[in-house]
Amino acid sequence: MKYGQDNNAAIANLQRISRPGCRVYVGRNDIPRVLGGLGINILTTPRGVMTGRQARKQGLGGEILCEVW
């Protein structure tokens, strides 16, 4: 785990989006931004696991696994 200068954790929160019973898929234009761009979301795409920013840049959609901020 990474910590900042004040011994605060670099990861404040992690939220699981897709679950085995309820998968959440998004298209390339529907990938949400986490905290206005301060956080990241992790997606599985046909080209592998990547962040939401990378998927948007490559024009890919996929399943949203989690959001980290």
mmCIF file of the C-alpha atoms, coordinates in Angstrom:
data_MODEL
# 
_entry.id   MODEL 
# 
loop_
_atom_site.group_PDB 
_atom_site.id 
_atom_site.type_symbol 
_atom_site.label_atom_id 
_atom_site.label_alt_id 
_atom_site.label_comp_id 
_atom_site.label_asym_id 
_atom_site.label_entity_id 
_atom_site.label_seq_id 
_atom_site.pdbx_PDB_ins_code 
_atom_site.Cartn_x 
_atom_site.Cartn_y 
_atom_site.Cartn_z 
_atom_site.occupancy 
_atom_site.B_iso_or_equiv 
_atom_site.pdbx_formal_charge 
_atom_site.auth_seq_id 
_atom_site.auth_comp_id 
_atom_site.auth_asym_id 
_atom_site.auth_atom_id 
_atom_site.pdbx_PDB_model_num 
ATOM 1  C CA . MET A 1 1  ? 0.000   0.000   0.000   1.00 0.00 ? 1  MET A CA 1 
ATOM 2  C CA . LYS A 1 2  ? 1.250   3.475   -0.807  1.00 0.00 ? 2  LYS A CA 1 
ATOM 3  C CA . TYR A 1 3  ? 1.022   6.293   1.744   1.00 0.00 ? 3  TYR A CA 1 
ATOM 4  C CA . GLY A 1 4  ? 1.339   10.078  1.414   1.00 0.00 ? 4  GLY A CA 1 
ATOM 5  C CA . GLN A 1 5  ? 3.251   12.566  3.555   1.00 0.00 ? 5  GLN A CA 1 
ATOM 6  C CA . ASP A 1 6  ? 0.608   12.590  6.318   1.00 0.00 ? 6  ASP A CA 1 
ATOM 7  C CA . ASN A 1 7  ? 0.485   8.762   6.518   1.00 0.00 ? 7  ASN A CA 1 
ATOM 8  C CA . ASN A 1 8  ? -2.821  8.805   4.626   1.00 0.00 ? 8  ASN A CA 1 
ATOM 9  C CA . ALA A 1 9  ? -3.439  5.909   2.256   1.00 0.00 ? 9  ALA A CA 1 
ATOM 10 C CA . ALA A 1 10 ? -3.161  6.750   -1.449  1.00 0.00 ? 10 ALA A CA 1 
ATOM 11 C CA . ILE A 1 11 ? -6.346  4.742   -2.113  1.00 0.00 ? 11 ILE A CA 1 
ATOM 12 C CA . ALA A 1 12 ? -9.208  6.320   -0.197  1.00 0.00 ? 12 ALA A CA 1 
ATOM 13 C CA . ASN A 1 13 ? -11.961 4.040   -1.466  1.00 0.00 ? 13 ASN A CA 1 
ATOM 14 C CA . LEU A 1 14 ? -12.534 1.142   -3.845  1.00 0.00 ? 14 LEU A CA 1 
ATOM 15 C CA . GLN A 1 15 ? -16.023 0.296   -5.085  1.00 0.00 ? 15 GLN A CA 1 
ATOM 16 C CA . ARG A 1 16 ? -16.842 -2.914  -6.911  1.00 0.00 ? 16 ARG A CA 1 
ATOM 17 C CA . ILE A 1 17 ? -19.241 -2.284  -9.805  1.00 0.00 ? 17 ILE A CA 1 
ATOM 18 C CA . SER A 1 18 ? -19.726 -5.597  -11.648 1.00 0.00 ? 18 SER A CA 1 
ATOM 19 C CA . ARG A 1 19 ? -20.652 -8.680  -9.677  1.00 0.00 ? 19 ARG A CA 1 
ATOM 20 C CA . PRO A 1 20 ? -21.168 -12.256 -10.862 1.00 0.00 ? 20 PRO A CA 1 
ATOM 21 C CA . GLY A 1 21 ? -24.954 -11.798 -10.603 1.00 0.00 ? 21 GLY A CA 1 
ATOM 22 C CA . CYS A 1 22 ? -25.085 -8.354  -12.195 1.00 0.00 ? 22 CYS A CA 1 
ATOM 23 C CA . ARG A 1 23 ? -22.522 -7.519  -14.864 1.00 0.00 ? 23 ARG A CA 1 
ATOM 24 C CA . VAL A 1 24 ? -22.220 -3.876  -15.932 1.00 0.00 ? 24 VAL A CA 1 
ATOM 25 C CA . TYR A 1 25 ? -21.181 -3.268  -19.548 1.00 0.00 ? 25 TYR A CA 1 
ATOM 26 C CA . VAL A 1 26 ? -20.628 0.135   -21.147 1.00 0.00 ? 26 VAL A CA 1 
ATOM 27 C CA . GLY A 1 27 ? -19.921 1.355   -24.629 1.00 0.00 ? 27 GLY A CA 1 
ATOM 28 C CA . ARG A 1 28 ? -16.957 3.538   -25.496 1.00 0.00 ? 28 ARG A CA 1 
ATOM 29 C CA . ASN A 1 29 ? -19.034 6.728   -25.182 1.00 0.00 ? 29 ASN A CA 1 
ATOM 30 C CA . ASP A 1 30 ? -20.625 5.722   -21.858 1.00 0.00 ? 30 ASP A CA 1 
ATOM 31 C CA . ILE A 1 31 ? -17.510 5.133   -19.718 1.00 0.00 ? 31 ILE A CA 1 
ATOM 32 C CA . PRO A 1 32 ? -18.084 7.208   -16.555 1.00 0.00 ? 32 PRO A CA 1 
ATOM 33 C CA . ARG A 1 33 ? -15.514 9.561   -15.043 1.00 0.00 ? 33 ARG A CA 1 
ATOM 34 C CA . VAL A 1 34 ? -14.686 8.927   -11.389 1.00 0.00 ? 34 VAL A CA 1 
ATOM 35 C CA . LEU A 1 35 ? -14.752 12.070  -9.216  1.00 0.00 ? 35 LEU A CA 1 
ATOM 36 C CA . GLY A 1 36 ? -14.437 14.305  -12.251 1.00 0.00 ? 36 GLY A CA 1 
ATOM 37 C CA . GLY A 1 37 ? -11.215 12.623  -13.393 1.00 0.00 ? 37 GLY A CA 1 
ATOM 38 C CA . LEU A 1 38 ? -9.469  12.372  -10.003 1.00 0.00 ? 38 LEU A CA 1 
ATOM 39 C CA . GLY A 1 39 ? -10.129 8.632   -9.675  1.00 0.00 ? 39 GLY A CA 1 
ATOM 40 C CA . ILE A 1 40 ? -9.902  5.730   -12.109 1.00 0.00 ? 40 ILE A CA 1 
ATOM 41 C CA . ASN A 1 41 ? -12.160 2.916   -13.173 1.00 0.00 ? 41 ASN A CA 1 
ATOM 42 C CA . ILE A 1 42 ? -10.865 -0.469  -14.282 1.00 0.00 ? 42 ILE A CA 1 
ATOM 43 C CA . LEU A 1 43 ? -12.434 -2.196  -17.277 1.00 0.00 ? 43 LEU A CA 1 
ATOM 44 C CA . THR A 1 44 ? -12.062 -5.491  -19.068 1.00 0.00 ? 44 THR A CA 1 
ATOM 45 C CA . THR A 1 45 ? -12.063 -4.948  -22.820 1.00 0.00 ? 45 THR A CA 1 
ATOM 46 C CA . PRO A 1 46 ? -11.476 -7.210  -25.820 1.00 0.00 ? 46 PRO A CA 1 
ATOM 47 C CA . ARG A 1 47 ? -7.849  -6.005  -25.698 1.00 0.00 ? 47 ARG A CA 1 
ATOM 48 C CA . GLY A 1 48 ? -7.336  -6.778  -22.001 1.00 0.00 ? 48 GLY A CA 1 
ATOM 49 C CA . VAL A 1 49 ? -7.702  -5.049  -18.634 1.00 0.00 ? 49 VAL A CA 1 
ATOM 50 C CA . MET A 1 50 ? -7.189  -1.276  -18.723 1.00 0.00 ? 50 MET A CA 1 
ATOM 51 C CA . THR A 1 51 ? -8.256  1.967   -17.099 1.00 0.00 ? 51 THR A CA 1 
ATOM 52 C CA . GLY A 1 52 ? -11.256 3.943   -18.295 1.00 0.00 ? 52 GLY A CA 1 
ATOM 53 C CA . ARG A 1 53 ? -9.013  6.666   -19.668 1.00 0.00 ? 53 ARG A CA 1 
ATOM 54 C CA . GLN A 1 54 ? -7.045  4.175   -21.788 1.00 0.00 ? 54 GLN A CA 1 
ATOM 55 C CA . ALA A 1 55 ? -10.252 2.548   -23.059 1.00 0.00 ? 55 ALA A CA 1 
ATOM 56 C CA . ARG A 1 56 ? -11.730 5.937   -24.036 1.00 0.00 ? 56 ARG A CA 1 
ATOM 57 C CA . LYS A 1 57 ? -8.502  6.831   -25.862 1.00 0.00 ? 57 LYS A CA 1 
ATOM 58 C CA . GLN A 1 58 ? -8.521  3.545   -27.822 1.00 0.00 ? 58 GLN A CA 1 
ATOM 59 C CA . GLY A 1 59 ? -12.281 3.733   -28.489 1.00 0.00 ? 59 GLY A CA 1 
ATOM 60 C CA . LEU A 1 60 ? -13.172 0.552   -26.603 1.00 0.00 ? 60 LEU A CA 1 
ATOM 61 C CA . GLY A 1 61 ? -16.036 -0.386  -24.314 1.00 0.00 ? 61 GLY A CA 1 
ATOM 62 C CA . GLY A 1 62 ? -16.276 -3.278  -21.904 1.00 0.00 ? 62 GLY A CA 1 
ATOM 63 C CA . GLU A 1 63 ? -17.217 -4.436  -18.429 1.00 0.00 ? 63 GLU A CA 1 
ATOM 64 C CA . ILE A 1 64 ? -16.560 -2.045  -15.535 1.00 0.00 ? 64 ILE A CA 1 
ATOM 65 C CA . LEU A 1 65 ? -14.918 -3.990  -12.721 1.00 0.00 ? 65 LEU A CA 1 
ATOM 66 C CA . CYS A 1 66 ? -14.358 -1.285  -10.083 1.00 0.00 ? 66 CYS A CA 1 
ATOM 67 C CA . GLU A 1 67 ? -13.761 2.386   -9.332  1.00 0.00 ? 67 GLU A CA 1 
ATOM 68 C CA . VAL A 1 68 ? -10.764 3.566   -7.289  1.00 0.00 ? 68 VAL A CA 1 
ATOM 69 C CA . TRP A 1 69 ? -10.317 6.978   -5.694  1.00 0.00 ? 69 TRP A CA 1 
# 
